[in-house]
Amino acid sequence: MAVTTIHKVVALIVAVCADLSLFYASGFVVIHSVLGHFAHLWLSAALRWSAVTGLTLLFLGDLSPLLIRFITAYSLLPAVFETGTRALYREESQCGPVADIRCWLMFAGASLGAALFWEIIIPDSDEEAGSQEQKQKQKSRVLFMRVLHLYKPDYPLLLGGFVFLSLAVICETFIPFYTGRVIDILGSHYQQTEFLTALLFMGLYSVGSSLGAGCRGGFLLCAISSYTCRIKVKLFGALTTQEIGFFEITKTGEITSRLSKDTTLMGETVCLNVNILLRTFIKTMGMIYLMMNLSWKLTFLVLMETPITGLIQNLYDTHYQRLSQEIQNSMAHTNDTANEAVFGIRVVRSFNSEKHEADRYDKGLLETHSLKTRRDTVRAVYLLARRLTGLGVQVFILYYGRLFIKMGQMTTGNLVSFIIYQLDLGDNIRMLTYIFGEMLNSVMAAGKVFEYIDRKPQISTDGKLKPDQLEGRISYCGLNFAYPSNPDKTVLQ
C-alpha cells in the first residue's frame, strides 16, 4: 500500500497526541510516589517509545533508519538527561519535577538535530552500495591502510611524535583555563601568591605547548623523510624490472612524476592528515571536558549548535559543488565556441557570420556569469547563516552566563574561559567531520605508485635453461614483431 501525504500527516498528529498524553501523565505526583523517580523516568521512556513506534508502524507500515533513530533518541533523551543530572551533579533539572511543554519541545528539537547530524555525518548507503562513489571510498580505505602498513619501520618515530603531540595539545588546552583564573584573582580579593601561581602555570603550559609542538614536528618530519626514501627505492626497483615494452607505452615524464612527486605527496599528506586528526580530536575532547567542569549546562547549549551547523554545511556543500561543476561545463562550452570560431575563421568570413559567432560567445559568457552569481549568492547565504548561528549561540551563552554568575554557579573568569573554548570548539568539530574524508582522498596519489609497484613484467627474465654446448647458429622461423605502443601494426613479418 502506497503511503500518501495524508497517511503521514495523520500518523504525525496521532503520534504527537499520544506522546504528549504519556509525557504529561508521567508528571503526575501519584506516579512519582508509587514508582520512585528513576523507575518512573525509564518506564515512561519505554512506554513512549512503544506507543510512538507502534502507531507509526500502524499508519506507515515501515520505518526508515532515520525515523527509528529519531524516535529512540526522542523517547530516551528525557530519562538520560534527568538521570545524568542527578547522578553526576546531584541536581534536579527544571524538567524533572513536572511535565512542561517547553521541555517537550526542547527534547524534540534536540532529538531531531541529533538524528539529522547522524544522517549528515554517517548516511545510510544501502542503496548506493554498488555505486562508483562507494567503490571509490572503499578503494581509498584500502590504499590508506596500505600506506600505514608501509610506515611500520617508522612506528617508533610516529609514536614519539604523537606523544609530543598529546603533550602540546594538553598544555595548549589548559592556557585559557588559567587565563580565566587570573581574571578571577584580579577581579576579587587580590592575593599575590595565587596570582603568581596562576602566572607560573600559564608560563609552564605555554613552554610545554611550544616544546611539544616543536618535537612533534621534528619526529613526524623524520618519519616522513624515512618513508619517502623507502618508497622511492621500492618503486625504482619495481620499475627497473619491467620489460622494455613498458617504457615504450609509458611516458618518461609520467614515470619520473610518480617517482619524484607522488611518493613524496603520499607520505606527507597521510602523515600530516593523521596528525591533524589526532590533534583536533584530543583538543576537542579536552575542551569539552574542561567546559563541562566550568558549566555543564552551557556546554550542552553549545553542543546543540553542532547539528545545526552540520546541516547548513551539508546543504552548502551540495549546492556549491553542483554549481561549481556547472560553471566548469559552461566555461568549457564557451571556450569551445571561441576555438571553433578562431580555427574556422575562413568559414566564418565566407558566410559573413561574425556577428552570429560573437552573439554565441556573448551568450556563453552571460550563462557563466549567471552561474557564478548564483554560486556566490549561495556562499553569501551560507556565511550569513553560519555567522548568525554562531552569534545566536554566543548571545545565549552571555545571557545564561550572567544568570549563572548571579546565582553563584560561575565566576567571571570561568565565563571568559568558557567563551574562549567555545570560539574554537565549533571549528574543531567541523574539522573532525571534514578531515577524515580529506584523509581518504589524499591517498589517491598512492594509487598509481602501488599500481607500478604491483605490476608484473609481461616478459619474464627468470629462466635458467641453457644448452650444454652453445653454437653460433641462429635461425628465425615464423617471427612477427610489433611495437607495444602500436600492437596492430606489424613491423617485421
C-alpha positions as CSV (number, residue, x, y, z in Angstrom):
1,M,0.0,0.0,0.0
2,A,1.4,3.4,-1.0
3,V,1.9,5.8,1.8
4,T,0.4,9.1,0.9
5,T,0.9,12.5,2.4
6,I,-2.4,12.2,4.2
7,H,-1.2,9.0,5.9
8,K,2.0,10.7,7.0
9,V,0.1,13.8,8.4
10,V,-2.4,11.6,10.3
11,A,0.4,9.4,11.7
12,L,2.3,12.5,12.9
13,I,-0.8,14.0,14.6
14,V,-1.8,10.8,16.3
15,A,1.8,10.1,17.4
16,V,2.2,13.6,18.8
17,C,-1.1,13.5,20.7
18,A,-0.4,10.0,22.2
19,D,3.2,11.1,23.2
20,L,2.0,14.3,24.8
21,S,-0.6,12.4,26.8
22,L,2.1,10.0,28.1
23,F,4.5,12.9,28.7
24,Y,2.1,14.8,30.9
25,A,0.9,11.6,32.6
26,S,4.5,10.9,33.7
27,G,4.4,14.1,35.7
28,F,1.6,13.1,38.0
29,V,2.6,13.1,41.7
30,V,0.9,9.7,42.2
31,I,3.2,8.0,39.7
32,H,6.3,9.6,41.3
33,S,5.3,8.4,44.8
34,V,4.4,4.8,43.7
35,L,7.3,4.1,41.3
36,G,10.1,6.4,42.5
37,H,12.0,8.9,40.5
38,F,14.3,6.9,38.3
39,A,11.9,4.0,37.8
40,H,9.1,6.3,36.5
41,L,11.6,8.0,34.2
42,W,12.7,4.9,32.4
43,L,9.2,3.3,32.4
44,S,7.8,6.4,30.8
45,A,10.6,6.4,28.2
46,A,9.8,2.7,27.4
47,L,6.0,3.4,27.1
48,R,6.5,6.5,24.9
49,W,8.9,4.6,22.6
50,S,6.5,1.7,22.3
51,A,3.5,3.9,21.7
52,V,5.1,6.1,19.0
53,T,6.8,3.2,17.3
54,G,3.5,1.1,17.3
55,L,1.4,4.0,15.9
56,T,4.0,4.8,13.3
57,L,4.1,1.2,12.1
58,L,0.3,1.0,12.1
59,F,-0.1,4.0,9.8
60,L,3.1,3.9,7.7
61,G,3.8,0.2,7.6
62,D,7.6,0.6,7.7
63,L,10.1,2.7,9.5
64,S,13.2,4.3,7.8
65,P,16.5,4.2,9.7
66,L,16.4,8.0,10.2
67,L,12.9,7.7,11.8
68,I,14.0,4.8,14.1
69,R,17.0,6.9,15.3
70,F,14.8,9.9,16.0
71,I,12.1,8.0,17.9
72,T,14.7,6.2,20.0
73,A,16.6,9.4,20.9
74,Y,13.4,11.3,21.4
75,S,11.9,8.8,23.8
76,L,15.1,8.1,25.8
77,L,16.6,11.6,26.0
78,P,14.4,12.9,29.0
79,A,15.4,9.8,31.1
80,V,19.1,10.0,30.1
81,F,19.2,13.8,30.8
82,E,17.5,13.6,34.2
83,T,19.5,10.5,35.3
84,G,22.8,12.1,34.3
85,T,21.9,15.3,36.0
86,R,21.1,13.5,39.3
87,A,24.0,11.1,39.1
88,L,26.8,13.4,38.1
89,Y,25.8,16.8,39.5
90,R,23.4,15.9,42.4
91,E,20.9,18.4,40.9
92,E,17.4,18.2,39.7
93,S,16.7,19.8,36.3
94,Q,13.7,22.1,35.7
95,C,12.1,19.3,33.6
96,G,12.3,16.8,36.4
97,P,9.5,17.6,38.9
98,V,6.7,18.5,36.5
99,A,5.9,18.0,32.8
100,D,6.3,21.2,30.8
101,I,5.6,21.8,27.1
102,R,8.8,23.8,26.9
103,C,10.8,20.7,28.0
104,W,8.9,18.6,25.5
105,L,9.8,21.0,22.7
106,M,13.4,21.1,23.8
107,F,13.8,17.3,23.8
108,A,12.1,17.0,20.4
109,G,14.3,19.7,18.9
110,A,17.5,18.1,20.3
111,S,16.5,14.6,19.1
112,L,15.7,15.9,15.6
113,G,19.0,17.7,15.5
114,A,20.9,14.6,16.6
115,A,19.2,12.4,14.1
116,L,19.9,14.9,11.3
117,F,23.5,15.2,12.4
118,W,23.9,11.4,12.3
119,E,22.3,11.4,8.8
120,I,24.8,14.0,7.6
121,I,27.9,12.5,9.0
122,I,27.1,8.8,8.6
123,P,24.4,8.5,6.0
124,D,22.7,5.2,5.2
125,S,24.3,3.9,2.0
126,D,22.5,0.6,1.3
127,E,21.0,1.9,-2.0
128,E,24.4,3.2,-3.1
129,A,26.5,0.1,-2.2
130,G,27.2,-0.6,-5.8
131,S,27.7,2.9,-6.9
132,Q,31.0,4.3,-8.2
133,E,31.3,6.6,-5.3
134,Q,31.1,3.8,-2.8
135,K,33.6,1.7,-4.6
136,Q,36.0,4.8,-4.7
137,K,35.7,5.2,-0.9
138,Q,36.4,1.5,-0.4
139,K,39.5,1.8,-2.6
140,S,40.6,4.8,-0.7
141,R,40.3,2.9,2.6
142,V,42.4,0.0,1.3
143,L,45.1,2.4,0.0
144,F,45.1,4.3,3.3
145,M,45.7,1.1,5.3
146,R,48.4,0.0,2.9
147,V,50.2,3.3,3.3
148,L,50.0,3.0,7.1
149,H,51.4,-0.6,6.9
150,L,54.4,0.7,4.9
151,Y,55.1,3.2,7.8
152,K,55.8,0.2,10.1
153,P,59.6,0.7,10.3
154,D,58.9,4.3,11.4
155,Y,56.4,3.4,14.1
156,P,58.9,4.5,16.9
157,L,59.2,7.9,15.3
158,L,55.4,8.2,14.9
159,L,54.9,7.1,18.5
160,G,57.3,9.8,19.7
161,G,55.6,12.4,17.5
162,F,52.1,11.5,18.8
163,V,53.4,11.6,22.4
164,F,54.7,15.1,22.0
165,L,51.5,16.0,20.0
166,S,49.4,15.0,23.1
167,L,51.7,17.0,25.4
168,A,51.4,20.1,23.2
169,V,47.6,19.8,22.9
170,I,47.0,19.2,26.6
171,C,49.2,22.2,27.6
172,E,47.6,24.4,25.0
173,T,44.1,23.4,26.2
174,F,44.8,24.5,29.8
175,I,46.1,28.0,28.9
176,P,42.5,29.6,28.6
177,F,41.5,27.9,31.9
178,Y,44.3,29.7,33.7
179,T,43.5,32.9,31.8
180,G,40.1,32.9,33.5
181,R,41.7,32.0,36.8
182,V,43.9,35.2,36.6
183,I,40.8,37.3,35.8
184,D,39.1,35.9,38.9
185,I,42.1,36.7,41.1
186,L,42.3,40.3,39.7
187,G,38.6,40.8,40.0
188,S,38.2,39.6,43.6
189,H,40.4,40.0,46.6
190,Y,43.8,40.1,45.2
191,Q,46.3,37.7,46.6
192,Q,49.8,37.8,45.2
193,T,50.6,34.2,45.9
194,E,47.6,32.9,44.0
195,F,48.3,35.4,41.2
196,L,51.9,34.4,40.8
197,T,51.0,30.7,41.0
198,A,48.4,31.1,38.1
199,L,51.0,33.0,36.0
200,L,53.6,30.3,36.7
201,F,51.2,27.6,35.5
202,M,50.3,29.7,32.4
203,G,54.0,30.0,31.6
204,L,54.7,26.3,32.2
205,Y,51.8,25.3,30.0
206,S,53.0,27.7,27.3
207,V,56.5,26.4,27.3
208,G,55.2,22.8,27.3
209,S,53.0,23.6,24.4
210,S,55.8,25.1,22.4
211,L,58.3,22.3,23.3
212,G,55.7,19.6,22.4
213,A,54.8,21.2,19.1
214,G,58.5,21.6,18.1
215,C,59.4,18.0,19.0
216,R,56.2,16.7,17.3
217,G,57.2,18.4,14.1
218,G,60.7,17.0,14.2
219,F,59.7,13.4,14.8
220,L,57.0,13.5,12.1
221,L,59.3,15.1,9.5
222,C,61.9,12.4,10.2
223,A,59.3,9.7,9.8
224,I,58.0,11.3,6.5
225,S,61.6,11.6,5.1
226,S,62.4,7.9,6.0
227,Y,59.1,6.7,4.5
228,T,59.7,8.7,1.3
229,C,63.2,7.3,0.8
230,R,62.0,3.8,1.4
231,I,59.0,4.0,-1.0
232,K,61.1,5.7,-3.7
233,V,63.6,2.8,-3.6
234,K,60.8,0.3,-3.7
235,L,59.2,2.0,-6.7
236,F,62.5,2.4,-8.5
237,G,63.3,-1.3,-8.0
238,A,59.9,-2.3,-9.4
239,L,60.4,0.0,-12.5
240,T,63.8,-1.5,-13.4
241,T,62.4,-5.0,-13.5
242,Q,59.7,-4.1,-16.2
243,E,60.0,-5.2,-19.8
244,I,61.2,-2.8,-22.4
245,G,57.8,-2.6,-23.9
246,F,56.5,-0.9,-20.7
247,F,58.8,2.1,-21.3
248,E,57.5,2.2,-24.9
249,I,53.9,2.7,-23.8
250,T,54.5,4.8,-20.7
251,K,55.8,8.3,-21.0
252,T,59.0,9.1,-19.2
253,G,57.5,12.3,-17.6
254,E,54.8,10.2,-16.0
255,I,57.3,7.7,-14.5
256,T,59.5,10.5,-13.2
257,S,56.5,12.3,-11.8
258,R,55.4,9.2,-9.8
259,L,58.9,8.7,-8.6
260,S,59.6,12.3,-7.5
261,K,56.3,13.9,-6.7
262,D,53.6,11.2,-5.9
263,T,55.9,9.3,-3.5
264,T,56.6,12.5,-1.5
265,L,52.9,13.5,-1.6
266,M,51.6,10.2,-0.4
267,G,53.9,10.2,2.6
268,E,53.3,13.8,3.6
269,T,49.5,14.0,3.2
270,V,48.7,10.8,5.0
271,C,51.0,11.5,8.0
272,L,50.1,15.2,8.3
273,N,46.4,14.5,8.0
274,V,46.6,11.8,10.7
275,N,48.5,14.4,12.8
276,I,45.7,17.0,12.3
277,L,43.0,14.4,13.0
278,L,44.6,13.2,16.3
279,R,45.4,16.8,17.4
280,T,41.9,18.0,16.7
281,F,40.3,15.0,18.4
282,I,42.4,15.3,21.6
283,K,41.9,19.0,21.8
284,T,38.2,18.7,21.3
285,M,37.8,16.1,24.0
286,G,39.9,18.1,26.4
287,M,38.0,21.3,25.6
288,I,34.6,19.5,26.2
289,Y,35.9,18.1,29.5
290,L,37.1,21.5,30.8
291,M,33.9,23.2,29.5
292,M,31.8,20.6,31.4
293,N,33.8,21.4,34.6
294,L,33.2,25.1,34.1
295,S,29.4,24.7,33.3
296,W,27.8,21.6,32.0
297,K,24.6,23.5,31.2
298,L,26.3,25.9,28.9
299,T,28.3,23.0,27.4
300,F,25.1,21.3,26.3
301,L,23.8,24.6,24.9
302,V,27.0,25.0,22.8
303,L,26.8,21.4,21.6
304,M,23.3,22.0,20.3
305,E,24.8,24.2,17.7
306,T,26.7,21.3,16.1
307,P,23.8,19.6,14.3
308,I,22.5,23.0,13.0
309,T,25.9,24.0,11.6
310,G,26.3,20.4,10.2
311,L,23.0,20.7,8.3
312,I,23.9,24.1,7.0
313,Q,27.3,22.8,5.9
314,N,25.8,19.8,4.1
315,L,23.3,21.9,2.2
316,Y,26.0,24.4,1.2
317,D,28.4,21.7,0.0
318,T,25.6,20.1,-2.1
319,H,24.6,23.3,-3.9
320,Y,28.1,24.7,-4.1
321,Q,29.6,21.6,-5.7
322,R,26.8,21.3,-8.2
323,L,27.1,25.0,-9.3
324,S,30.9,24.7,-9.5
325,Q,30.5,21.8,-11.8
326,E,28.0,23.6,-14.0
327,I,30.4,26.6,-14.1
328,Q,33.2,24.4,-15.3
329,N,31.0,22.9,-18.0
330,S,29.8,26.3,-19.1
331,M,33.3,27.7,-19.3
332,A,34.4,24.7,-21.4
333,H,31.5,25.2,-23.7
334,T,32.3,28.9,-24.1
335,N,36.0,28.1,-24.8
336,D,34.9,25.5,-27.4
337,T,32.8,28.2,-29.1
338,A,35.7,30.6,-29.2
339,N,38.1,27.9,-30.5
340,E,35.7,26.9,-33.3
341,A,35.4,30.5,-34.5
342,V,39.2,31.2,-34.4
343,F,40.3,28.0,-36.1
344,G,37.5,28.2,-38.7
345,I,37.8,32.0,-39.3
346,R,37.9,31.5,-43.1
347,V,34.5,29.7,-42.9
348,V,33.1,32.4,-40.6
349,R,34.2,35.1,-43.0
350,S,32.9,33.3,-46.1
351,F,29.4,33.1,-44.6
352,N,29.6,36.6,-43.1
353,S,28.6,35.2,-39.7
354,E,31.0,37.2,-37.5
355,K,28.1,38.8,-35.5
356,H,26.4,35.4,-35.1
357,E,29.6,33.9,-33.6
358,A,30.1,37.0,-31.3
359,D,26.5,36.5,-30.1
360,R,27.2,32.9,-29.4
361,Y,30.3,33.7,-27.4
362,D,28.4,36.5,-25.5
363,K,25.6,34.1,-24.7
364,G,28.1,31.6,-23.2
365,L,29.8,34.3,-21.1
366,L,26.4,35.5,-19.8
367,E,25.5,32.0,-18.8
368,T,28.8,31.5,-17.0
369,H,28.3,34.9,-15.3
370,S,24.8,33.9,-14.2
371,L,26.1,30.6,-12.7
372,K,28.9,32.4,-10.9
373,T,26.4,34.9,-9.4
374,R,24.2,32.0,-8.1
375,R,27.3,30.3,-6.7
376,D,28.5,33.5,-4.9
377,T,24.9,34.1,-3.6
378,V,24.8,30.6,-2.1
379,R,28.2,31.2,-0.5
380,A,27.0,34.6,0.9
381,V,23.8,33.0,2.3
382,Y,25.9,30.2,3.9
383,L,28.4,32.6,5.5
384,L,25.4,34.7,6.8
385,A,23.7,31.6,8.2
386,R,26.9,30.4,9.9
387,R,27.6,33.8,11.4
388,L,24.0,34.2,12.6
389,T,24.1,30.7,14.2
390,G,27.4,31.5,16.0
391,L,26.1,34.9,17.1
392,G,22.9,33.4,18.4
393,V,24.8,30.8,20.5
394,Q,27.1,33.5,21.9
395,V,24.1,35.6,22.9
396,F,22.6,32.7,24.7
397,I,26.0,32.0,26.4
398,L,26.3,35.6,27.6
399,Y,22.7,35.7,28.8
400,Y,22.7,32.4,30.7
401,G,26.3,33.1,31.9
402,R,25.2,36.3,33.5
403,L,22.3,34.4,35.2
404,F,24.7,31.7,36.5
405,I,27.1,34.3,37.8
406,K,24.3,36.0,39.7
407,M,23.2,32.6,41.1
408,G,26.8,31.8,42.1
409,Q,27.2,28.9,39.8
410,M,30.0,30.5,37.8
411,T,32.6,33.2,38.2
412,T,33.5,35.9,35.7
413,G,36.8,34.2,34.9
414,N,35.0,30.9,34.3
415,L,32.7,32.6,31.8
416,V,35.7,34.2,30.0
417,S,37.5,30.8,29.8
418,F,34.3,29.1,28.5
419,I,33.8,31.7,25.8
420,I,37.5,31.2,24.6
421,Y,36.9,27.4,24.4
422,Q,33.6,27.9,22.6
423,L,35.2,30.0,19.9
424,D,37.4,27.1,18.9
425,L,35.1,24.2,19.6
426,G,32.9,24.7,16.6
427,D,35.8,24.9,14.2
428,N,37.4,21.8,15.7
429,I,34.2,19.7,15.4
430,R,33.8,20.9,11.7
431,M,37.5,19.9,11.2
432,L,36.8,16.4,12.6
433,T,33.9,15.9,10.2
434,Y,36.0,17.2,7.2
435,I,39.5,15.8,7.8
436,F,38.5,12.1,7.7
437,G,37.1,12.4,4.2
438,E,40.1,14.5,3.2
439,M,42.5,12.0,4.6
440,L,41.0,9.2,2.5
441,N,41.0,11.5,-0.6
442,S,44.7,12.3,-0.1
443,V,45.8,8.7,-0.6
444,M,44.6,8.7,-4.2
445,A,48.1,9.8,-5.3
446,A,49.3,6.5,-3.9
447,G,47.1,4.5,-6.3
448,K,49.4,4.9,-9.3
449,V,52.5,4.3,-7.2
450,F,51.1,1.0,-5.9
451,E,50.0,0.1,-9.4
452,Y,53.6,0.4,-10.7
453,I,54.9,-1.5,-7.6
454,D,52.5,-4.4,-8.0
455,R,52.9,-4.6,-11.8
456,K,54.3,-7.9,-13.0
457,P,56.6,-7.8,-16.1
458,Q,54.8,-9.3,-19.2
459,I,58.1,-10.8,-20.3
460,S,59.8,-12.9,-17.6
461,T,63.6,-13.0,-17.4
462,D,63.8,-15.6,-14.6
463,G,64.5,-18.6,-16.9
464,K,67.5,-20.7,-16.1
465,L,67.5,-23.2,-19.1
466,K,70.6,-23.2,-21.2
467,P,72.1,-25.7,-23.8
468,D,75.1,-27.9,-22.8
469,Q,77.1,-26.5,-25.7
470,L,76.5,-23.1,-27.2
471,E,77.0,-22.8,-31.0
472,G,76.8,-19.6,-33.1
473,R,74.0,-20.7,-35.5
474,I,70.7,-18.7,-35.3
475,S,67.6,-19.3,-37.5
476,Y,64.3,-17.4,-37.4
477,C,61.0,-19.3,-38.2
478,G,57.6,-17.5,-38.2
479,L,58.9,-14.4,-36.5
480,N,56.4,-11.4,-36.2
481,F,57.2,-8.2,-34.4
482,A,55.2,-5.1,-33.5
483,Y,55.9,-2.2,-31.1
484,P,53.9,-2.2,-27.8
485,S,52.7,1.3,-28.5
486,N,51.0,0.2,-31.8
487,P,50.4,-3.6,-31.5
488,D,48.1,-3.7,-34.5
489,K,50.8,-2.6,-37.0
490,T,53.3,-5.4,-37.8
491,V,56.9,-4.1,-38.3
492,L,58.6,-7.3,-39.1
493,Q,57.0,-10.4,-40.6
